[in-house]
Amino acid sequence: MARDDVLAPDLVLVNGRLLTMDSQQPQAEALAIRDGQIVAVGATAEIEPLAGAPTRVIDLDGRTALPGLADCHVHLASDAGRSVAAVECRDFFDPAVQSVADIVARIREWASNTPPGQWIAARGSPLQDTRLRERRLPTREELDAAAPNNPVWISFGAHVVVANSAAIRERGITRDTPSPQGGTVVKDPRTGEPTGVFRERAQYLIRGKDSGQGPEVLAERIALELDKCLARGVTTIHDIIIDKEETLAYQKLARERRLPVRVHMIIRVIESNFQKWSLLDLGLLQGLGSDWLRIGGIKMSIDGGFTGRNAAFSRPLSDDPHGEHPGLIRIQQDELDETVLRYHQQGMRICTHAIGDVALDMILDAYEKALAAYPRTDHRHRVEHMGNWMMTPERIARAKRLGIVPVPNPPFLYFLGDPLVDMLAERWTVEGFPSRTLWDAGFPLVFGSDAPGYYPVDALRDLGTAVAHQTLSGARITPHETLRIHEALRAQTANAAWVGFAEHRLGTLSVGKLADVVVLGDDPLHSDPARFHQLPVDLTISGGRVVYERQTTGPAPQVTPAVRPMAGGCGCLH
Ligand SMILES: [Zn+2]
């Protein structure tokens, strides 16, 4: 090997249009990668001559390259552990599921191939009752008829489960079974019998524990899910971890150098299989780990989800005129304050789920108290789902003053935006998804999908949604609150790196950064952002290795060209 080749880059990309997200050098044509890092960025004429004999040179032929994308809120490991042997009833994955009758037919078919007595688990989508032809969930009696000899449960999102009579019997649940704290065993008001609907924590009376397959098996399932992330250009995820099998599985993949996606583990300390103070006792903080696998903070959930009508809103939802669903508070203020305070005091970054305005104010209270007791700059505490709605000027000012990072969820708009028009009324149609307001207020906006349980991980779809504000049906909500395309791209790259405490290593295509790059098959600046879920990813590079390459033998997915001007002009960088 010639001496020059020792220093030659491993990989060089030329003739591209690089959107670097680096304000010092926003655009370039080419970059060089060595040992997993970017070593040069510039014009093709400067970079191409750096190539030596061992260098792989990829001609981008005018295509757009970006820093690898991030998804700041996923449940990937937990979902991978659950994804086995479940009857697929999710319309977001299989549009053929259109009615309760379709779901019942699938369960009947599954039951006919299942020995009597064996449990059957099925998965539906969040708020599927609003899309099913009958406009309701299946009933206990329908599940009984479909599977008379098997205990059956079906989940619809994370917050509600419907079970059949065999499942209820098998778990010893009767009319006398009380609702657990933070959950509801729904009972028939006339007979007092369980209806088969179990909300929030009550779900676990039916579902039991999902894990138990062991970290080896889980690691393989996680690896498959990570490959799907790469196919959409996602090279960093913040994954909510609830079980030691998940941490063990990730460590196995990292040890074997099989992690192609950088994983920030956000460790759930309440309602998980960990002891609440374990991380505190061990003195572990966010950032511990490697560039591939690290602790990203802790997670808690204050209220339930809106899909199960369990979010804590101060005003009832419009389909609940008598206020029968005030929402569930799963952590009382005292416990919340104490947990936030003690982890904050030790230096941990905290991520807290809050959907309804009652929960939003509870967590802002808790952060405010902790910051007053122990002032700390650069804590980067987050509120998961803040920024979807109900961001009043007071709440925005308070979150800003406290330095809180809101993490809104574009898939709630895209997949669930249509039923939300009815449920949340003007909270959604007038105040919904205030991306523009939050951006202009100076928040480092990032997005989390909550995938892949209900829909796939797809950061391009999500940032496109932040630009288009368009739902699955094509309806637009709050079009005055859209981001410009370059802002949305920044959210899922540079901003996400900052929120991951990794801004010195990730988020831009700059010399010295880790070489995570995505090459798109179409120009995102001139494509319809409402159809970014079809925007092809041609190439994903992580840590300098090509980890995904689109097979171009079949027809390329077509992306409809933009049919209307984007907010603020075409949104081009140039
Ligand atoms: Zn979540």
Residues whose N, C-alpha, C, O or C-beta is under 5 A from the ligand:
A	BS01	ZN	D450
